[in-house]
Amino acid sequence: MSERERPEYIKCVRQMHKDREKQSWCGRSLMQEWAFVDIDHAAYSQLNGDYLLICPECLAKIIESLKWQEETQ
C-alpha cells in the first residue's frame, strides 16, 4: 500500500531520539503530519479503544528493537 492509499486512521509513532525526532519509527518524515508522540502514547491509545491505529511498519520496527535489546542483555 502506498503512502497515498494509507487510511487516515493509521498513524506513525514519532522517534524520540534527538537526531530522529522528525521521523517515525518506520522512517517516514513527519514534518507535516500528525503522529503518536511516543510509544506510550500509541500503546495507551490502543488500550483505550481509540480509532487511530499504529502504523504496522512502525509497530514492526518497535518490536524488532525491543527483541534486539532483550537479546543483547
PyMOL commands that set and color helices and strands:
alter all, ss='L'
color gray80, all
select helices_A, chain A and resi 18-20+39-47+56-72
alter helices_A, ss='H'
color red, helices_A
select strands_A, chain A and resi 10-11+53-54
alter strands_A, ss='S'
color yellow, strands_A
deselect
rebuild
show_as cartoon
